[in-house]
Each structure stands twice: as C-alpha cells, then as structure tokens.
Amino acid sequence: MNISRKILTRIVIGLIGVIVIGLIINALIPRATIYFSVAPERVLVNINGKDQEIQNGQEVTVSPGEINVTISQADFTSYSESFTIENGEAREILIALDAETAAAELLLQTPGSQLVIQRIGGAAVEEGAEKLRQAYPIITELPINDRFYKIIVCESREFPNDSEKIAICVQLFDLQARQSAINTIERRGYSLDDYEVVFQDFTYENLQQQSGE
C-alpha cells in the first residue's frame, strides 16, 4: 500500500513538473497580438502569407517582427498594411472596407459594422485635431479672454481652401489693446512669426458702423 502511494506521489510530482516546465516554455515563447475591428464583420485576412477567416472583434497571436496584413472580402476593395510589432505588444487594426456593390453595402449596415465605421470617424477627427495641435501648439490654450480683447482660432485667410491651415484671430474691443494681446501671446511662449495672426476690429463704433451700412 505504501509502495503504491509512493508511486502515485511520484507520478503526481512528475506531472506537476511537466506542467510547470510547459508553462515556463510557453511564457518564454515570443508573441504579440493583433486585434481586428473590421467592417464587414467577417473578412479574409492574410498575415505574412497565411490566410484565415476573421470575425470582427477577434484577436490573433503572431510572432514579433515584420507583419504584412491584407484584409479582403468579396465585393469589397481589399486593404493592405505593413508594420513591425514588438514582443508582448497588442495592436489594433481598425478598418472598414470600401463596398463595390449594393449587396456589399448591406453588409456595412449591421450594428457591428456601424460601430466600426463610427469609431473610424471619431479616430479621423482626433487625428486631424492632433495634427493641428502639433502644427499650432497655441490652440491648446485658446480661447484667451480679456476685457479688451479675445484670442481665438479662425479660418486662414492666406489658405482659405486648406482645411489643415488655420489663423489666430485677435478680436479687439479696444484698439489700444492690440499690444497687450500681443504681449499675452508672447508671455505664453509663442511667437507671432510662427502663426497667421488676424487682428479684427470689434470696437462698438466699428460694429455700429457696419450695422448701419
């Protein structure tokens, strides 16, 4: 009886050892994760030459390194992307394929597809805003309000058809406050030479004159 228990104990210890070793080896294997947020909700994905069908929200484990991804589906324009992914990194691919037929358009009307499309719209807006913040860092502090002036973002007059160009408008409620507004901008560490600055006459007299014309 004692011998049987000893043998059983050794077997259990051996199995635990094998499991532990397996877990250690598994933890040491380099891997990364790609999350797919896609519309339509079922697509064919080719990752480094290997095809697999993916559903919206699915994740795929890959080896770190250079990744080449192509996403396709019948009646849709395919999409390709290449990037490098690091060990342990998690990366999301957020994409809505362009429909080429009416039937394909219907596949983009599902709740899951619509959610992806809405996220892409929001991401595009934020990306545009971030570009503006990098190009015009002063806008993070605007508007600046004062009793005699107001400093805001406005459309560029030099580049009226370029959505990536903006101007800094200084609305003067007192024309003598012009230099004070300039000093405020410079005290905050910004140079007027780096911006298109538009001074606007918002004095009571000027507004009255415009309303009477």
C-alpha angles and dihedrals in degrees: 000000000000090000091053091051091050091051091047091049091051091049092051092047090048093051092048089051092051091049093048092048090048092051092049092049091046091051091051095054108103112240142156135191134235119196117204120212101175143164122235090046096232120049141157112248125195113198114186091333098317119112125214136160113246132193125210109275095022122134128213128201115223138174114261118258137060113359126195113190130185120183119195145160134176113277092015133099108250123238128214131192136172126199144145118251125197129222109279093011121137116207130182125214108205111186142146114201118225112252117231099187139037090250090055090050089059090057088059092057096071116111092248093050092046091052090053091048091050091050091051090052091051092046091052092052092049091047090053091048091050091052090053092048090052094046095041109026092174091073090075087071098043140146099048111189126200134163091250102032146013127213116206143154115266140167118289116255093194093053106024094163097048112091091194093061123079138170134219110238120204109199108202118205087177118030091214088064092070095098091043090057091049091050090051091054093048094046088059090058101260128125120217088217088071094057143052100244121195119193113206127196106230096161117138092244094054094046090050091050092050093049090052095053 
